[in-house]
Amino acid sequence: MSSDIAAVQAPLNRVETSTLLGNTMAFVALTSGLFALGAYVGRDLSGGWAIGLFIAAFVLLIGISAAVRRSEQLAVELLCGFGFLLGLAVAPTVAYYGGSDPQAVWEAGGATALFIAGLGAGGYATRRDLSRVARSSFWALLGLIVFGIVLVFVQIPGGAIIYAVAGLVIFAGLTLFDFQRLRQAKEIRTAPLLAASIFLDVLNVFVLFLSIFGGDE
């Protein structure tokens, strides 16, 4: 029995790692497509729906984590729902920028692609342990959330830009770590969960760039 456990926990070989990378990025692409569909379907939704949809998406994210070890098919189905719900949740924001400043949407999309591609490649290639970077980024993210709440009630000159730039620095660290996890993973079936994590990096980076290129004050 101990040998079975050791076999499960053994690092993936090069072929398996390449398979995991391919599966994960395919799932990221699928989730992105469903996100785009959700953003289109929900383009006329009011902003009041966003909180409820975000909560529903978070519930599905927890479901992916629980399902990934039991049924990859169920995990993928939950991932699809996760992407679609997030698209619905962000739809009012995307629709606002699409109507008022379409160029900002394209610029944010291009910057996000370059950001994720560059940091993703770096995170996947590096042999340095990025766990400390991930922990620091997590705590910094909590601090950024608090700062964002403060901005709702207190007007700080340049607060939106400070928030966006700080957020990009934080998600740079998280993106590096998430792509390193692809190379360090011990099970191919974790692909849907890794895809959800990477997609969240992509989404947050896109929204942050959108606020910069959209000229939020």
MDAnalysis code that builds the backbone (N, CA, C; Angstrom):
import MDAnalysis as mda
import numpy as np

u = mda.Universe.empty(651, n_residues=217, atom_resindex=np.repeat(np.arange(217), 3), trajectory=True)
u.add_TopologyAttr("name", ["N", "CA", "C"] * 217)
u.add_TopologyAttr("resid", np.arange(1, 218))
u.add_TopologyAttr("resname", ["MET", "SER", "SER", "ASP", "ILE", "ALA", "ALA", "VAL", "GLN", "ALA", "PRO", "LEU", "ASN", "ARG", "VAL", "GLU", "THR", "SER", "THR", "LEU", "LEU", "GLY", "ASN", "THR", "MET", "ALA", "PHE", "VAL", "ALA", "LEU", "THR", "SER", "GLY", "LEU", "PHE", "ALA", "LEU", "GLY", "ALA", "TYR", "VAL", "GLY", "ARG", "ASP", "LEU", "SER", "GLY", "GLY", "TRP", "ALA", "ILE", "GLY", "LEU", "PHE", "ILE", "ALA", "ALA", "PHE", "VAL", "LEU", "LEU", "ILE", "GLY", "ILE", "SER", "ALA", "ALA", "VAL", "ARG", "ARG", "SER", "GLU", "GLN", "LEU", "ALA", "VAL", "GLU", "LEU", "LEU", "CYS", "GLY", "PHE", "GLY", "PHE", "LEU", "LEU", "GLY", "LEU", "ALA", "VAL", "ALA", "PRO", "THR", "VAL", "ALA", "TYR", "TYR", "GLY", "GLY", "SER", "ASP", "PRO", "GLN", "ALA", "VAL", "TRP", "GLU", "ALA", "GLY", "GLY", "ALA", "THR", "ALA", "LEU", "PHE", "ILE", "ALA", "GLY", "LEU", "GLY", "ALA", "GLY", "GLY", "TYR", "ALA", "THR", "ARG", "ARG", "ASP", "LEU", "SER", "ARG", "VAL", "ALA", "ARG", "SER", "SER", "PHE", "TRP", "ALA", "LEU", "LEU", "GLY", "LEU", "ILE", "VAL", "PHE", "GLY", "ILE", "VAL", "LEU", "VAL", "PHE", "VAL", "GLN", "ILE", "PRO", "GLY", "GLY", "ALA", "ILE", "ILE", "TYR", "ALA", "VAL", "ALA", "GLY", "LEU", "VAL", "ILE", "PHE", "ALA", "GLY", "LEU", "THR", "LEU", "PHE", "ASP", "PHE", "GLN", "ARG", "LEU", "ARG", "GLN", "ALA", "LYS", "GLU", "ILE", "ARG", "THR", "ALA", "PRO", "LEU", "LEU", "ALA", "ALA", "SER", "ILE", "PHE", "LEU", "ASP", "VAL", "LEU", "ASN", "VAL", "PHE", "VAL", "LEU", "PHE", "LEU", "SER", "ILE", "PHE", "GLY", "GLY", "ASP", "GLU"])
u.atoms.positions = np.array([
    [0.825, -1.205, 0.000],
    [0.000, 0.000, 0.000],
    [0.859, 1.254, 0.000],
    [1.951, 1.215, 0.748],
    [2.837, 2.368, 0.801],
    [3.443, 2.651, -0.565],
    [3.717, 1.584, -1.347],
    [4.274, 1.784, -2.681],
    [3.266, 2.460, -3.600],
    [1.971, 2.135, -3.406],
    [0.935, 2.786, -4.206],
    [0.889, 4.276, -3.915],
    [0.985, 4.645, -2.631],
    [0.961, 6.050, -2.242],
    [2.164, 6.776, -2.831],
    [3.316, 6.114, -2.753],
    [4.529, 6.735, -3.289],
    [4.401, 6.959, -4.788],
    [3.744, 5.970, -5.468],
    [3.577, 6.108, -6.914],
    [2.675, 7.286, -7.254],
    [1.626, 7.472, -6.437],
    [0.709, 8.583, -6.677],
    [1.418, 9.908, -6.479],
    [2.302, 9.990, -5.483],
    [2.947, 11.240, -5.133],
    [4.248, 11.480, -5.895],
    [4.671, 10.540, -6.706],
    [5.910, 10.711, -7.454],
    [5.742, 11.832, -8.480],
    [6.798, 12.605, -8.709],
    [6.717, 13.676, -9.704],
    [6.397, 13.123, -11.089],
    [5.735, 13.912, -11.897],
    [5.418, 13.501, -13.252],
    [6.683, 13.476, -14.091],
    [6.743, 12.548, -15.053],
    [7.877, 12.563, -15.963],
    [7.658, 13.644, -17.026],
    [8.621, 13.785, -17.925],
    [8.587, 14.889, -18.887],
    [7.368, 14.808, -19.795],
    [7.027, 13.623, -20.247],
    [5.869, 13.466, -21.130],
    [4.586, 13.811, -20.390],
    [4.472, 13.319, -19.154],
    [3.266, 13.605, -18.359],
    [3.161, 15.089, -18.047],
    [4.291, 15.731, -17.771],
    [4.285, 17.166, -17.496],
    [3.829, 17.946, -18.726],
    [4.304, 17.529, -19.900],
    [3.878, 18.180, -21.142],
    [2.382, 17.978, -21.376],
    [1.897, 16.788, -21.043],
    [0.462, 16.508, -21.169],
    [-0.345, 17.388, -20.229],
    [0.138, 17.527, -18.990],
    [-0.543, 18.378, -18.020],
    [-0.577, 19.820, -18.503],
    [0.546, 20.302, -19.029],
    [0.600, 21.672, -19.545],
    [-0.404, 21.847, -20.673],
    [-0.427, 20.901, -21.613],
    [-1.361, 20.999, -22.731],
    [-2.809, 20.965, -22.278],
    [-3.132, 20.046, -21.369],
    [-4.503, 19.938, -20.863],
    [-4.923, 21.211, -20.131],
    [-4.022, 21.694, -19.287],
    [-4.342, 22.890, -18.490],
    [-4.603, 24.094, -19.383],
    [-3.735, 24.326, -20.358],
    [-3.914, 25.488, -21.229],
    [-5.143, 25.331, -22.118],
    [-5.478, 24.085, -22.481],
    [-6.715, 23.852, -23.240],
    [-7.926, 24.212, -22.378],
    [-7.873, 23.846, -21.104],
    [-8.964, 24.188, -20.188],
    [-9.034, 25.695, -19.952],
    [-7.882, 26.360, -19.903],
    [-7.870, 27.821, -19.758],
    [-8.544, 28.456, -20.975],
    [-8.213, 27.944, -22.167],
    [-8.824, 28.467, -23.394],
    [-10.338, 28.230, -23.394],
    [-10.756, 27.040, -22.958],
    [-12.179, 26.728, -22.885],
    [-12.893, 27.655, -21.905],
    [-12.284, 27.852, -20.749],
    [-12.871, 28.734, -19.736],
    [-12.953, 30.166, -20.245],
    [-11.912, 30.606, -20.957],
    [-11.901, 31.960, -21.518],
    [-13.019, 32.133, -22.543],
    [-13.238, 31.090, -23.366],
    [-14.308, 31.155, -24.348],
    [-15.679, 31.265, -23.697],
    [-15.889, 30.493, -22.639],
    [-17.167, 30.543, -21.929],
    [-17.315, 31.847, -21.157],
    [-16.197, 32.376, -20.681],
    [-16.219, 33.701, -20.046],
    [-16.683, 34.751, -21.057],
    [-16.105, 34.708, -22.266],
    [-16.493, 35.655, -23.309],
    [-17.972, 35.510, -23.661],
    [-18.458, 34.262, -23.716],
    [-19.875, 34.024, -23.978],
    [-20.734, 34.626, -22.872],
    [-20.323, 34.418, -21.615],
    [-21.062, 34.979, -20.494],
    [-21.071, 36.494, -20.521],
    [-19.927, 37.084, -20.893],
    [-19.841, 38.546, -20.963],
    [-20.767, 39.090, -22.043],
    [-20.933, 38.316, -23.138],
    [-21.832, 38.752, -24.206],
    [-23.292, 38.586, -23.788],
    [-23.618, 37.425, -23.227],
    [-24.998, 37.160, -22.816],
    [-25.446, 38.148, -21.740],
    [-24.536, 38.489, -20.832],
    [-24.897, 39.350, -19.706],
    [-24.610, 40.815, -19.908],
    [-24.422, 41.221, -21.169],
    [-24.020, 42.611, -21.434],
    [-25.060, 43.632, -20.990],
    [-26.309, 43.204, -20.873],
    [-27.369, 44.139, -20.465],
    [-27.749, 43.997, -18.988],
    [-27.034, 43.132, -18.267],
    [-27.317, 42.972, -16.842],
    [-26.908, 44.222, -16.071],
    [-27.597, 44.479, -14.975],
    [-27.207, 45.598, -14.118],
    [-26.066, 45.160, -13.201],
    [-25.326, 46.130, -12.712],
    [-24.197, 45.837, -11.836],
    [-24.608, 45.146, -10.553],
    [-25.877, 45.248, -10.175],
    [-26.339, 44.630, -8.940],
    [-26.277, 43.110, -8.954],
    [-26.235, 42.526, -10.132],
    [-26.141, 41.068, -10.240],
    [-24.736, 40.554, -9.946],
    [-23.756, 41.430, -10.044],
    [-22.358, 41.003, -10.008],
    [-21.996, 40.243, -8.735],
    [-22.394, 40.766, -7.579],
    [-22.003, 40.143, -6.313],
    [-22.535, 38.715, -6.217],
    [-23.811, 38.542, -6.537],
    [-24.406, 37.210, -6.481],
    [-23.741, 36.246, -7.442],
    [-23.399, 36.727, -8.633],
    [-22.748, 35.873, -9.621],
    [-21.318, 35.516, -9.205],
    [-20.627, 36.465, -8.601],
    [-19.286, 36.184, -8.091],
    [-19.333, 35.115, -6.992],
    [-20.335, 35.222, -6.125],
    [-20.478, 34.229, -5.057],
    [-20.758, 32.853, -5.649],
    [-21.644, 32.807, -6.635],
    [-21.962, 31.527, -7.286],
    [-20.720, 30.935, -7.949],
    [-19.910, 31.798, -8.586],
    [-18.680, 31.323, -9.221],
    [-17.700, 30.791, -8.181],
    [-17.633, 31.453, -7.035],
    [-16.743, 31.011, -5.960],
    [-17.164, 29.640, -5.437],
    [-18.465, 29.429, -5.347],
    [-18.973, 28.119, -4.913],
    [-18.539, 27.034, -5.898],
    [-18.608, 27.336, -7.194],
    [-18.175, 26.365, -8.194],
    [-16.669, 26.123, -8.108],
    [-15.910, 27.160, -7.782],
    [-14.463, 26.998, -7.621],
    [-14.144, 26.018, -6.496],
    [-14.873, 26.133, -5.399],
    [-14.709, 25.179, -4.296],
    [-15.099, 23.782, -4.765],
    [-16.151, 23.712, -5.577],
    [-16.588, 22.430, -6.113],
    [-15.531, 21.792, -6.998],
    [-14.827, 22.604, -7.797],
    [-13.757, 22.078, -8.648],
    [-12.671, 21.445, -7.794],
    [-12.307, 22.122, -6.716],
    [-11.268, 21.613, -5.814],
    [-11.669, 20.277, -5.205],
    [-12.964, 20.138, -4.883],
    [-13.437, 18.892, -4.280],
    [-13.601, 17.779, -5.317],
    [-13.983, 18.163, -6.549],
    [-14.293, 17.157, -7.565],
    [-13.074, 16.633, -8.304],
    [-11.980, 17.415, -8.300],
    [-10.853, 17.086, -9.166],
    [-10.241, 15.716, -8.860],
    [-10.322, 15.267, -7.616],
    [-9.764, 13.964, -7.256],
    [-10.761, 12.822, -7.442],
    [-12.002, 13.150, -7.700],
    [-13.034, 12.117, -7.836],
    [-13.451, 11.911, -9.285],
    [-13.650, 12.996, -10.004],
    [-14.125, 12.885, -11.378],
    [-13.622, 14.072, -12.181],
    [-12.714, 13.811, -13.121],
    [-12.200, 14.904, -13.950],
    [-13.316, 15.501, -14.797],
    [-14.244, 14.668, -15.261],
    [-15.342, 15.179, -16.079],
    [-16.192, 16.166, -15.296],
    [-16.509, 15.827, -14.039],
    [-17.284, 16.739, -13.206],
    [-16.507, 18.022, -12.959],
    [-15.212, 17.900, -12.711],
    [-14.379, 19.076, -12.474],
    [-14.385, 19.995, -13.693],
    [-14.318, 19.410, -14.885],
    [-14.332, 20.203, -16.112],
    [-15.688, 20.884, -16.294],
    [-16.761, 20.177, -16.000],
    [-18.095, 20.768, -16.108],
    [-18.252, 21.950, -15.143],
    [-17.752, 21.784, -13.930],
    [-17.798, 22.884, -12.963],
    [-16.936, 24.052, -13.423],
    [-15.799, 23.725, -14.034],
    [-14.913, 24.776, -14.567],
    [-15.620, 25.574, -15.658],
    [-16.366, 24.895, -16.502],
    [-17.118, 25.576, -17.557],
    [-18.152, 26.535, -16.952],
    [-18.877, 26.047, -15.954],
    [-19.844, 26.901, -15.279],
    [-19.176, 28.076, -14.587],
    [-18.011, 27.826, -14.012],
    [-17.221, 28.861, -13.339],
    [-16.871, 29.985, -14.308],
    [-16.368, 29.617, -15.491],
    [-16.008, 30.628, -16.482],
    [-17.210, 31.415, -16.967],
    [-18.321, 30.717, -17.207],
    [-19.522, 31.386, -17.706],
    [-20.087, 32.361, -16.667],
    [-20.141, 31.943, -15.406],
    [-20.661, 32.822, -14.347],
    [-19.781, 34.050, -14.158],
    [-18.465, 33.864, -14.234],
    [-17.585, 35.027, -14.115],
    [-17.785, 35.984, -15.286],
    [-18.046, 35.419, -16.472],
    [-18.340, 36.272, -17.616],
    [-19.587, 37.107, -17.394],
    [-20.616, 36.474, -16.842],
    [-21.844, 37.208, -16.520],
    [-21.581, 38.289, -15.472],
    [-20.748, 37.952, -14.474],
    [-20.469, 38.890, -13.386],
    [-19.714, 40.129, -13.874],
    [-18.792, 39.918, -14.800],
    [-17.954, 41.026, -15.286],
    [-18.585, 41.723, -16.490],
    [-19.663, 41.145, -17.027],
    [-20.294, 41.670, -18.235],
    [-20.623, 43.167, -18.159],
    [-21.223, 43.671, -17.056],
    [-21.533, 45.104, -17.020],
    [-20.290, 45.977, -17.145],
    [-19.184, 45.545, -16.536],
    [-17.945, 46.328, -16.617],
    [-17.397, 46.333, -18.040],
    [-17.353, 45.142, -18.659],
    [-16.851, 45.045, -20.028],
    [-17.753, 45.824, -20.983],
    [-19.064, 45.733, -20.774],
    [-20.010, 46.449, -21.632],
    [-19.831, 47.957, -21.498],
    [-19.563, 48.412, -20.282],
    [-19.353, 49.853, -20.051],
    [-18.149, 50.351, -20.846],
    [-17.026, 49.645, -20.705],
    [-15.826, 50.061, -21.423],
    [-15.979, 49.857, -22.931],
    [-16.669, 48.767, -23.309],
    [-16.873, 48.513, -24.729],
    [-17.687, 49.602, -25.395],
    [-18.613, 50.205, -24.625],
    [-19.445, 51.271, -25.169],
    [-18.772, 52.624, -25.122],
    [-18.004, 52.899, -24.058],
    [-17.401, 54.216, -23.887],
    [-15.988, 54.327, -24.441],
    [-15.245, 53.224, -24.399],
    [-13.852, 53.263, -24.844],
    [-13.427, 51.878, -25.341],
    [-13.893, 51.486, -26.538],
    [-13.572, 50.142, -27.053],
    [-12.070, 49.892, -27.173],
    [-11.307, 50.941, -27.471],
    [-9.867, 50.768, -27.626],
    [-9.227, 50.282, -26.330],
    [-9.765, 50.746, -25.194],
    [-9.223, 50.334, -23.898],
    [-9.369, 48.830, -23.703],
    [-10.460, 48.264, -24.207],
    [-10.693, 46.824, -24.072],
    [-9.641, 46.054, -24.868],
    [-9.393, 46.497, -26.111],
    [-8.394, 45.814, -26.940],
    [-6.996, 45.974, -26.364],
    [-6.683, 47.163, -25.868],
    [-5.365, 47.394, -25.275],
    [-5.168, 46.543, -24.022],
    [-6.210, 46.461, -23.215],
    [-6.133, 45.642, -22.001],
    [-5.965, 44.176, -22.354],
    [-6.678, 43.724, -23.396],
    [-6.550, 42.336, -23.827],
    [-5.147, 42.021, -24.318],
    [-4.572, 42.914, -25.122],
    [-3.221, 42.702, -25.629],
    [-2.180, 42.718, -24.526],
    [-2.314, 43.686, -23.613],
    [-1.363, 43.777, -22.496],
    [-1.459, 42.550, -21.601],
    [-2.673, 42.064, -21.402],
    [-2.864, 40.864, -20.575],
    [-2.197, 39.650, -21.212],
    [-2.350, 39.498, -22.522],
    [-1.739, 38.368, -23.221],
    [-0.222, 38.391, -23.073],
    [0.387, 39.560, -23.248],
    [1.842, 39.682, -23.117],
    [2.288, 39.440, -21.675],
    [1.538, 39.972, -20.731],
    [1.841, 39.842, -19.300],
    [1.827, 38.374, -18.884],
    [0.755, 37.672, -19.235],
    [0.614, 36.273, -18.840],
    [1.622, 35.393, -19.575],
    [1.832, 35.654, -20.861],
    [2.773, 34.842, -21.637],
    [4.190, 34.973, -21.084],
    [4.611, 36.207, -20.800],
    [5.957, 36.427, -20.305],
    [6.182, 35.851, -18.918],
    [5.289, 36.161, -18.002],
    [5.449, 35.674, -16.633],
    [5.165, 34.177, -16.537],
    [4.226, 33.709, -17.343],
    [3.945, 32.273, -17.345],
    [5.155, 31.471, -17.784],
    [5.797, 31.928, -18.855],
    [6.992, 31.233, -19.337],
    [8.100, 31.275, -18.288],
    [8.246, 32.437, -17.639],
    [9.267, 32.559, -16.603],
    [8.998, 31.659, -15.411],
    [7.734, 31.617, -14.978],
    [7.374, 30.776, -13.843],
    [7.535, 29.300, -14.136],
    [7.206, 28.906, -15.368],
    [7.306, 27.498, -15.750],
    [8.766, 27.059, -15.875],
    [9.614, 27.993, -16.312],
    [11.010, 27.639, -16.576],
    [11.897, 27.693, -15.335],
    [11.578, 28.576, -14.398],
    [12.486, 28.774, -13.267],
    [12.521, 27.565, -12.336],
    [13.689, 27.351, -11.774],
    [13.846, 26.278, -10.787],
    [13.882, 26.831, -9.368],
    [13.805, 28.119, -9.241],
    [13.751, 28.739, -7.924],
    [12.405, 28.462, -7.275],
    [12.421, 28.149, -5.980],
    [11.176, 27.886, -5.259],
    [10.410, 29.197, -5.078],
    [9.223, 29.264, -5.656],
    [8.430, 30.495, -5.618],
    [7.339, 30.463, -4.549],
    [7.409, 29.502, -3.626],
    [6.373, 29.406, -2.598],
    [6.350, 30.652, -1.713],
    [7.524, 31.215, -1.414],
    [7.557, 32.446, -0.615],
    [6.936, 33.608, -1.372],
    [7.186, 33.656, -2.667],
    [6.575, 34.701, -3.493],
    [5.055, 34.576, -3.450],
    [4.564, 33.334, -3.517],
    [3.119, 33.097, -3.482],
    [2.525, 33.538, -2.142],
    [3.199, 33.197, -1.041],
    [2.684, 33.598, 0.281],
    [2.665, 35.113, 0.423],
    [3.745, 35.754, 0.001],
    [3.808, 37.215, 0.092],
    [2.730, 37.858, -0.773],
    [2.524, 37.300, -1.961],
    [1.513, 37.837, -2.872],
    [0.113, 37.665, -2.298],
    [-0.121, 36.536, -1.628],
    [-1.436, 36.288, -1.039],
    [-1.751, 37.328, 0.037],
    [-0.795, 37.548, 0.943],
    [-1.025, 38.532, 1.998],
    [-1.124, 39.943, 1.430],
    [-0.338, 40.231, 0.405],
    [-0.429, 41.534, -0.242],
    [-1.790, 41.717, -0.906],
    [-2.343, 40.622, -1.448],
    [-3.663, 40.681, -2.069],
    [-4.736, 41.014, -1.035],
    [-4.630, 40.427, 0.144],
    [-5.578, 40.767, 1.212],
    [-5.468, 42.249, 1.562],
    [-4.233, 42.752, 1.626],
    [-4.037, 44.172, 1.904],
    [-4.625, 45.040, 0.800],
    [-4.493, 44.591, -0.446],
    [-5.044, 45.350, -1.569],
    [-6.565, 45.387, -1.506],
    [-7.164, 44.283, -1.082],
    [-8.627, 44.260, -0.939],
    [-9.077, 45.284, 0.090],
    [-8.352, 45.359, 1.211],
    [-8.666, 46.357, 2.239],
    [-8.510, 47.763, 1.678],
    [-7.426, 47.973, 0.922],
    [-7.197, 49.280, 0.312],
    [-8.328, 49.634, -0.645],
    [-8.808, 48.645, -1.399],
    [-9.915, 48.875, -2.318],
    [-11.186, 49.283, -1.589],
    [-11.428, 48.659, -0.428],
    [-12.601, 49.033, 0.378],
    [-12.468, 50.466, 0.881],
    [-11.245, 50.833, 1.294],
    [-10.995, 52.205, 1.754],
    [-11.279, 53.204, 0.638],
    [-10.882, 52.849, -0.596],
    [-11.095, 53.749, -1.731],
    [-12.572, 54.016, -1.995],
    [-13.415, 53.072, -1.598],
    [-14.857, 53.266, -1.787],
    [-15.356, 54.430, -0.938],
    [-14.764, 54.600, 0.235],
    [-15.252, 55.602, 1.183],
    [-14.352, 56.842, 1.280],
    [-13.102, 56.708, 0.895],
    [-12.155, 57.819, 1.011],
    [-11.533, 58.089, -0.346],
    [-11.590, 59.339, -0.790],
    [-10.998, 59.698, -2.072],
    [-9.514, 59.996, -1.878],
    [-8.683, 59.164, -2.507],
    [-7.238, 59.315, -2.415],
    [-6.724, 59.687, -3.800],
    [-5.993, 60.793, -3.921],
    [-5.467, 61.192, -5.232],
    [-4.637, 60.069, -5.864],
    [-4.988, 59.692, -7.072],
    [-4.269, 58.622, -7.760],
    [-4.523, 57.250, -7.175],
    [-5.550, 57.126, -6.349],
    [-5.826, 55.866, -5.672],
    [-6.096, 54.715, -6.632],
    [-6.827, 54.999, -7.716],
    [-7.161, 53.937, -8.674],
    [-5.917, 53.409, -9.381],
    [-5.010, 54.311, -9.733],
    [-3.776, 53.889, -10.395],
    [-2.894, 53.110, -9.429],
    [-2.795, 53.591, -8.195],
    [-2.017, 52.881, -7.178],
    [-2.558, 51.464, -7.003],
    [-3.881, 51.357, -6.927],
    [-4.537, 50.055, -6.770],
    [-4.206, 49.140, -7.942],
    [-4.321, 49.667, -9.160],
    [-4.108, 48.852, -10.351],
    [-2.657, 48.387, -10.472],
    [-1.720, 49.299, -10.257],
    [-0.301, 48.946, -10.378],
    [0.092, 47.937, -9.300],
    [-0.370, 48.188, -8.067],
    [-0.079, 47.243, -6.982],
    [-0.679, 45.876, -7.289],
    [-1.888, 45.882, -7.849],
    [-2.531, 44.624, -8.205],
    [-1.747, 43.863, -9.261],
    [-1.209, 44.572, -10.235],
    [-0.420, 43.914, -11.277],
    [0.861, 43.298, -10.705],
    [1.480, 43.992, -9.760],
    [2.674, 43.449, -9.115],
    [2.317, 42.166, -8.352],
    [1.204, 42.208, -7.640],
    [0.766, 41.040, -6.868],
    [0.462, 39.860, -7.788],
    [-0.281, 40.116, -8.863],
    [-0.642, 39.020, -9.758],
    [0.525, 38.563, -10.625],
    [1.551, 39.381, -10.720],
    [2.778, 38.907, -11.357],
    [3.357, 37.754, -10.536],
    [3.396, 37.947, -9.219],
    [3.899, 36.890, -8.339],
    [3.027, 35.650, -8.370],
    [1.719, 35.841, -8.350],
    [0.808, 34.701, -8.364],
    [0.860, 33.949, -9.698],
    [1.026, 34.691, -10.790],
    [1.128, 34.052, -12.101],
    [2.398, 33.210, -12.203],
    [3.509, 33.753, -11.725],
    [4.758, 33.000, -11.708],
    [4.586, 31.685, -10.953],
    [3.959, 31.774, -9.793],
    [3.792, 30.592, -8.953],
    [2.845, 29.572, -9.580],
    [1.735, 30.058, -10.133],
    [0.756, 29.131, -10.705],
    [1.335, 28.355, -11.881],
    [2.157, 29.014, -12.700],
    [2.774, 28.294, -13.812],
    [3.879, 27.365, -13.342],
    [4.543, 27.717, -12.240],
    [5.531, 26.787, -11.696],
    [4.845, 25.528, -11.178],
    [3.637, 25.670, -10.649],
    [2.886, 24.513, -10.154],
    [2.633, 23.504, -11.269],
    [2.547, 23.981, -12.505],
    [2.346, 23.066, -13.629],
    [3.507, 22.085, -13.757],
    [4.717, 22.580, -13.494],
    [5.886, 21.718, -13.628],
    [6.114, 20.858, -12.397],
    [5.556, 21.297, -11.264],
    [5.785, 20.573, -10.011],
    [4.640, 19.644, -9.642],
    [3.551, 19.686, -10.407],
    [2.374, 18.873, -10.083],
    [2.707, 17.385, -10.128],
    [1.990, 16.620, -9.311],
    [2.215, 15.178, -9.225],
    [1.092, 14.358, -9.857],
    [0.013, 15.039, -10.296],
    [-1.118, 14.318, -10.886],
    [-1.658, 15.097, -12.077],
    [-1.856, 14.405, -13.199],
    [-2.376, 15.045, -14.404],
    [-3.814, 15.517, -14.202],
    [-4.565, 14.809, -13.360],
    [-5.984, 15.138, -13.198],
    [-6.218, 16.453, -12.460],
    [-5.156, 17.095, -11.965],
    [-5.315, 18.407, -11.329],
    [-5.447, 19.522, -12.352],
    [-5.402, 19.192, -13.649],
    [-5.447, 20.210, -14.700],
    [-6.620, 21.185, -14.574],
    [-7.870, 20.735, -14.313],
    [-8.968, 21.697, -14.205],
    [-8.772, 22.713, -13.078],
    [-8.233, 22.262, -11.948],
    [-8.015, 23.170, -10.821],
    [-6.908, 24.167, -11.137],
    [-5.831, 23.699, -11.757],
    [-4.747, 24.594, -12.156],
    [-5.244, 25.591, -13.195],
    [-6.107, 25.127, -14.103],
    [-6.664, 26.015, -15.123],
    [-7.509, 27.113, -14.490],
    [-8.296, 26.762, -13.471],
    [-9.123, 27.759, -12.782],
    [-8.249, 28.823, -12.131],
    [-7.144, 28.388, -11.521],
    [-6.248, 29.323, -10.858],
    [-5.589, 30.264, -11.861],
    [-5.115, 29.707, -12.975],
    [-4.479, 30.530, -13.997],
    [-5.492, 31.466, -14.637],
    [-6.708, 30.978, -14.855],
    [-7.726, 31.837, -15.446],
    [-8.041, 33.023, -14.535],
    [-8.054, 32.800, -13.225],
    [-8.289, 33.906, -12.294],
    [-7.178, 34.938, -12.392],
    [-5.941, 34.462, -12.577],
    [-4.834, 35.401, -12.796],
    [-5.098, 36.239, -14.043],
    [-5.475, 35.561, -15.125],
    [-5.731, 36.249, -16.391],
    [-6.847, 37.276, -16.238],
    [-7.934, 36.879, -15.596],
    [-9.084, 37.763, -15.441],
    [-8.735, 39.003, -14.629],
    [-8.060, 38.798, -13.498],
    [-7.715, 39.938, -12.651],
    [-6.742, 40.882, -13.338],
    [-5.772, 40.328, -14.054],
    [-4.828, 41.170, -14.791],
    [-5.558, 41.968, -15.865],
    [-6.497, 41.327, -16.558],
    [-7.278, 42.023, -17.583],
    [-8.065, 43.187, -16.995],
    [-8.733, 42.949, -15.881],
    [-9.537, 43.995, -15.250],
    [-8.650, 45.147, -14.772],
    [-7.478, 44.819, -14.232],
    [-6.559, 45.858, -13.771],
    [-6.042, 46.689, -14.935],
    [-5.668, 46.037, -16.021],
    [-5.223, 46.779, -17.202],
    [-6.363, 47.611, -17.777],
    [-7.569, 47.073, -17.715],
    [-8.723, 47.793, -18.232],
    [-8.939, 49.100, -17.472],
    [-8.734, 49.044, -16.161],
    [-8.903, 50.271, -15.358],
    [-7.807, 51.293, -15.685],
    [-6.619, 50.804, -16.057],
    [-5.523, 51.717, -16.409],
    [-5.766, 52.335, -17.777],
    [-6.013, 51.496, -18.779],
    [-6.209, 52.001, -20.137],
    [-7.527, 52.755, -20.272],
    [-8.485, 52.424, -19.400],
    [-9.772, 53.126, -19.450],
    [-9.740, 54.469, -18.769],
    [-8.627, 54.773, -18.093],
    [-8.459, 56.083, -17.481],
    [-9.324, 56.311, -16.277],
    [-9.544, 55.212, -15.442],
    [-10.319, 55.392, -14.215],
    [-9.620, 56.370, -13.305],
    [-10.385, 57.244, -12.725],
    [-9.841, 58.214, -11.759],
    [-10.169, 57.794, -10.350],
])
